[in-house]
Amino acid sequence: MDFAFSDEQLMIQQSAASFLAKASASAAVRQAMLSAEGFCPVVWRQIAQELYWPALIVPEQYGGLGLGFVEQAILLEQMGRHLLCAPFLSSACLATPALLLGSNEALREQLLPELAAGSLRATLAYQHARGDWRQARQPQAHAQNDGWRLSGQYDAVLDGAQADLLLIACQLDDERLSLFAVAADQAGISRETLPTMDQTRRLARIRLDDVPLRAEQCLNPAGNAAELLDKALQIGAIALACEQVGGAQQSLDLTLAYIAERKQFNRSIASFQAIKHRCADLMLAIENARSAAYYAACVAHEALAAEGDAGLAGELGEAAAIAKSEASEAFMRSAGESIQLHGGVGFTWEYDPHLYFKRARASEQMLGNPSWHRERLATLILESQP
């Protein structure tokens, strides 16, 4: 497998880096994270209408660019480097793959063009414990007349208060898991923004009170959506891992710039052997995570293009588990060392290391922490043995 970027991919990387260096500079991030929306609507319009990033993995037949998940990974790494405050992960990396993997063609034709244009923002709502939806009971949808009625709540939904469309997981009377597309402003739905440690990313509690669901809103009308939800979350974990790699790299780059200027005993502390060893270890951890993340992005691309090929399920699960665990640990380690090597100023509000540390800690727990992913990896490997 060739990991070298093509000329087109290099152009995507360079244009993303150039745009985000201005649109998501430190001052812009701080302003966006304290705003009511949690992101800058002007920047989001530029991302959607000028750069077409939400359209990247959407097939051309639905109004998208029809590119691959590797191109998406390139964008995500740059977003992680610049702590972009935007509903991209929830809409383009969770909701869009769920629709693409689903079997409801009418919903795809209706929703994907709007998602690709950025005029519609969506998210995936499900209950989970330790990042695992299997360990939590989904709200129960009871059959009534020509559909179902759903009451319950989702405790921590990514960008749940900002989304226009909710893809909600629920349990039907026959115990099948199902996913439904529901307008966020529908009667019976209330949303509450939650306080978070990472102020650059929003979570919400969503309550549903006797919300009607119809068969045409179902992403998988023909069967159980357990596999669909699992694949969508694995692809989301890979996307998050790519973003974490960017955050880890930027944490290291900030540290290298600072230690080159900081002097002790009339010499830069970057010249101290102990400091060099710590930075070299960080570089190795980040490169390991980057390799795992981009390999997983290649597998995610195949999974989305294969239209539900069961043969890729095991490979996707293994790749997602490796990428998310490696990237989570690399980002946490790099962000933690950044604060330490910045010395006293590393803890202050004016400097950026604390923003990366908070993002690293929150991202580590999102969509499964490293311990959970390694446990799942071990299970997948053992189950694949003859």
N, C-alpha and C positions, 0 to 999 in steps of 0.2 A: 504494500500500500504506500503510495506516494504522499508524504506529508508536506511537500513544498507547495506553497501557494502559487496559483496561476497568476498571470498578469491581471486578469479581471478581479481576482480575489485580493491581490495587493492594492488595486485601485479602491476597492470597497474599504479595506483596512485604513488606507491613508485618508480617504474622504471622511470616514467616521471619526478618526482621530482628530482631524483638523476641525470638524464641526463641533465635536464635544469639548475640545480644548477651550472654546469660547462659550458655547451655549451651556455647558455644565462645569464651568470653572468653580472654584471654591466659593466665591461670593454668590454665584447663581444657585449652587446647591443649598447653601444656608438659607437663602431667601425662599426657595421652593419648599424646603422641608418644613418651614414654619408657616406656610400659607394654608388657607382653608382646604384647598384641593389636594395639597401634597405634591403638586407638580405644576410646571408653568404651562398653561394652555397654549401660549404662543409657540413655545418650543415643541410641544406635541404636534401642533399643526404643521410646523416645518418638517418634523420627522415623518409625518404621514403624507403630506401633500407635495413636498418638495423632494424628499429623500426616498419616499415609498418603502420605508423599512417594515411596516406591518404587512406589506404585500409580498415580502421576500419569498416565503415558502408556500404561498397560496398559488395553486396552479393557474395558468393563464386563462383556462376556461371559466374561472370564477373571478376574473379581474385582477389576478395577481401577477407577479413577475416570473413565477415558476422556477425559481432557483432552488438550491439545496440547503440542507440544514448546516452544512459546513460554513456557508456564507453567513447564515444566521449566527453561528458560533463566533465568527470573526467580529460581528457587530457587538455581540454580548460581551466579549472580552474587553472591547473598548468602552462599553457602558460601565463595566465593573471598574475599570481604571479611573473613570471620571465620576463615579457614584451618581449616575444619572437618576434623577427623580422622575419617573414616568411609568405609566401602567403597561409597559411593554412585556414584561415577563408574564404577567397574568393573562394578557389578551393574546399576544402573539405566540407565546411558548406553552401555554396551558390550554386555553379555550380553543384556539385555532387548530392545534393538533387533535384535540378531542373531536371536533367537527369533521376533520379530515378522516379520522379513523372510524367514525360512525357510519352507519348504513342508510341514513336518511338523506337521500339526494335532494329532496325538496328543501330541507333546512339548509343544506350546503349552498344551493343556488340562491337562497334568500339572504343568508347571513354572511357568507364569506366575502362577497363583494364589498359589503359595508365594513367588515373587519379589515380588509385589505386597504381600504381608503382611509381608515382611521376615524371615520365618522361614527363608528360603533366601537365601544370598549366593552370587553367581556372578561369574565373570570370563572374559575371552577370552584364550586362550593361543595365541600364534603366534610364529614366528621372524621377525626383521626386521633390516635394516641401515639405519642412518640413518632409522629410522622407517618404512621401506618394506618391506612383506612380499614384494614381487616380487624384491627383491635378495637374498633369503635362501631357501635350500632348506628346505621344511618336512619334519619327520620322515616317514619312509616307513611306511605301513601295508600289510602283506602279507596277501593273502587266505588264509584257512585255514578249512576246513569251512564253517560257516554265517555267517562274518563275517571279521574281520581281526584281526591282532595288531600292536600298535604298540610300538616301542622308540625312544627318542630323548630329547631334552630341549628345554626352552624357557628361554631365558637370563634374561629380565627380564619377569616377568608381574606386572601391577598387582594388588596384593592377593592374589597367588597362594597365600600361606600361610594366609590368613584365609578364603578362599572355601570354600563347601560343594560347589559345582558348578563344573566346568571345561568350557568350550566350547573344544575343541582343534581346531586346523587341522592337517591332515596330507595327504600325497600318497598316492593309491592306486596300485596296480600299473599301471593304464592312464593314469597321469599326471594324472588329474582331482584337483582340490583338493576336499577334503571337510571338513565341520565336524561334530564329534560332541559330544554331551553326556555327560560322564563324572562320576560321583561322586568327589569329591576324596579320599575315604578308601578308594577301591578298591584292592585288592591290586596291587602293582607300581608304585604312584605314591609318590614321595618328594618332599618340598618343603623348600627351604632358604631362609630369609629372608636377603636380601642387605643389606649396609651401604649406606646412601644418603646423599647430601649433604642432601637434603630429608627431615628426620626425621618430617615430618608426613604422609608418604605412603610406603607399603611396597611393595617389589618382592620377588619371589621367583624362585628357579631351580627349575624343576619337571622331574624325571626320570621317565621311563616305561620300565618294564622288562617287556616282553612282556604289555602290557595288552590284554585282549580287547575288541573293538568289535563291536557287532551292528548290523544294518541299521536296527532301530527306534530306535537312538540317533542316527542321522544327521539333521541339520537340513535337508538337501536331498537326499533319496533319489532324486529324479528327474534330477539333473544336476550340473554343475560348480558348486562354491561360490565360485569366484573373485570373481564379481560380488557375491555375498552378503557375503563378507568385506570387500571394498572398501567397500561401502555402509555396513556396520556401523562400520568404522574412520573413515569420513568423518563419520558422525553423532557418533561419539565425539570426533573432533577439534573439531566444532562445540560440543559440550558443554564440552570443555576450554577453548575460546576464551571461552565465556560466563563460566566460572569465573575465567579470567585477567583479564577485564575487571573483575570485582569486586575481585580482588587489586590490580590497578593503581589503582583508585579509592581503595581503603583506604590504599595506600602514599602517595598524594597527600594524602589527608585527614590522616593522621598527620603528614605533613610540614608542612601548613598550620597545624595546631594547635601544633606545636613552634616554628616560626619566628615565630608571633605572640607567643610568650612570651620567646623568646631575644632579648636586647638587646645591642647594641654601640653605642658612642658615645651612650649615653643614649636610644636609640630602638630599636624593634623591627626586627629584620632583615627582617621581612616588608614593611617600607616601602622597602627598597632596590630601585631600578629593575631591577638585574640579577637579583635574586631573583624579582621579579614576572615578568620575561620567561621565566625558566626554568619557573616554575609554569604560566604561560599556555601554553607549548609542551606541557607534560605534559597539561594539560586538553584541548587540541586532539587530541593523539594518542589519549587515552582515549576521547573522543567518536567519533573515527573508528573505533576498534576496536569500540565499543559498537554503532554503526550496522551495521557489517559482521557482528557476531556475531548480532544480532537478526534481520537479514535472512536469515542462514544458518539460524537457528532456524526461521523461517517455511518455508524450502525443506525442511528436515529433516522438519517436520511433514507437508508434502505428500508427501514420499518415503515416510514410514511409512504414510500413509493410502492411497497409490496402489497398494499391494500389488505392488511390483515393476514399475511402469510404466517402461519403458526410456527414455521421453522425458525423464524427470527426471534421468537419470544424469549427463548433462553439466552441468546446472545445479547439482546437488548437489555435484559435484566442484569446480566453480569457486567456489561459495559457501563450501565448507569451506576451500579453499586461501586465499581472501582473508581469511576470519575468523581462521583460525589464525595466519597470518603477521602480520596487523595486531595481534592481541591479544598474541601472544608478544613482539613488539617494544615495544608500549606498556607491558606489565608489566615487562619487563626495564629499560626506560628509567626508569619511575616508581620501581621498587624501588632502582635504582642511585642515582638523584638523591636518594631519601629518605635513604640512608646518607650521601651527601655533605652534604646540607643539615642533617642532624642533627649534623654536626661530629664531635667525638671520641666522643660517646656513641653515635653510629650504629653503631659497630663492637662495642659491648658486648653481652654475653649478656642483660643485664637489659632492654634495650630491644628492641622487636619488629621494627625494620627488617631485621635479618639473617634473620629467619624468612621474611619476604616475599621477600627477595632469593633465598634458597635455593629457595623454591617457584617463583619466576619462572624461575630457571635450569633447574630440573628439568623444569618444564612446557614450556619452550621446546623442549627436545629430544624430549619425549614426543609420539608420534603425528605425527612429522615436524617438522623445524625450519623457520624461515621461508624459507631458501634452497631447500629441497626443495619446499616448497609453491608457491613462485613458479615454480620450474622446471616443476612439474606444471601450474600454471595456464597457463603459456605453451604447453605441449604441447596442453592441451585447447582453447585458443583457436585454435591453428594447425590442429588436426584438424577443428574445426568450420567452417573456411573452405571455400567451394565450390571 
